[in-house]
Amino acid sequence: MGSFSLFHWIVVLAAVMLLFGTKRIPQAMGDIARGMKQFRNGLREDESPEVQAAPAGRPAELPRDTVSRT
């Protein structure tokens, strides 16, 4: 009861091809690859720091006509 021989793997591969067809397998692999890529992009977004809405700089100046002179 060791590992499968080459003949066993060929039979399993032929059965998979008959069940799913030759077009369905590449589509499934593409879907898996897209899912993995989206997962990695989601992880990168979580690790990136939050971007501030406005940079901290000088405070906004008031228009001259609203400044009271005493």
Rosetta blueprint (number, residue, H / E / L):
1 M L
2 G L
3 S L
4 F L
5 S L
6 L H
7 F H
8 H H
9 W H
10 I H
11 V H
12 V H
13 L H
14 A H
15 A H
16 V H
17 M H
18 L H
19 L H
20 F H
21 G H
22 T H
23 K H
24 R H
25 I H
26 P H
27 Q H
28 A H
29 M H
30 G H
31 D H
32 I H
33 A H
34 R H
35 G H
36 M H
37 K H
38 Q H
39 F H
40 R H
41 N H
42 G H
43 L H
44 R H
45 E H
46 D H
47 E H
48 S L
49 P L
50 E L
51 V L
52 Q L
53 A L
54 A L
55 P L
56 A L
57 G L
58 R L
59 P L
60 A L
61 E L
62 L L
63 P L
64 R H
65 D H
66 T H
67 V L
68 S L
69 R L
70 T L
